[in-house]
Amino acid sequence: MAKAIKGKVTYQNIETGFWGIIEPNGQKWMIINMPEQLKYNNKTVEVSIEPIDAMSTAMWGTPARIISFETI
């Protein structure tokens, strides 16, 4: 089920590295398909995501994929 979120983009240099989004309430999302246009630390974005059932050894945030996005 898709969910609309707003937050700041962050790069996490854990293991092989990955991009995530942190909402103002502290919720962390580990994005598996971060678009190139959004790959800037501290960039504020509005995205529609779909949480996915995936395992990660990074233990950071909830895995999700971006369905659509908008930069602010």
Residue pairs with C-beta under 8 A, 6 or more apart in sequence:
1 50
1 51
2 48
2 49
2 50
2 67
3 48
3 49
3 50
3 51
4 46
4 47
4 48
4 49
5 21
5 23
5 27
5 29
5 46
5 47
5 48
5 49
6 23
6 24
6 44
6 45
6 46
6 47
6 72
7 21
7 22
7 23
7 24
7 27
7 29
7 44
7 45
8 21
8 22
8 42
8 43
8 44
8 45
9 19
9 20
9 21
9 34
9 38
9 39
9 40
9 41
9 42
9 43
9 44
9 45
10 19
10 20
10 21
10 22
10 41
10 42
11 17
11 18
11 19
11 20
11 39
11 41
12 18
12 19
12 20
12 30
12 58
12 60
14 58
14 60
15 57
15 58
18 30
18 31
18 32
18 58
18 60
19 31
19 34
19 38
19 39
20 28
20 29
20 30
20 31
20 60
20 61
21 28
21 29
21 31
21 45
21 47
21 49
22 28
22 29
23 29
27 61
27 62
28 60
28 61
28 62
29 49
29 61
29 62
29 63
29 64
30 56
30 58
30 60
30 61
30 62
30 63
30 64
31 49
31 64
31 65
31 66
32 52
32 54
32 63
32 64
32 65
33 65
33 66
34 66
35 66
35 69
37 69
37 71
38 45
38 47
38 66
38 69
38 71
43 71
44 71
44 72
45 69
45 70
45 71
45 72
46 69
46 70
46 72
47 66
47 67
47 68
47 69
47 70
48 66
48 67
48 68
48 69
49 64
49 65
49 66
49 67
50 64
50 65
50 67
51 62
51 63
51 64
52 63
52 64
52 65
53 63
54 63
56 63
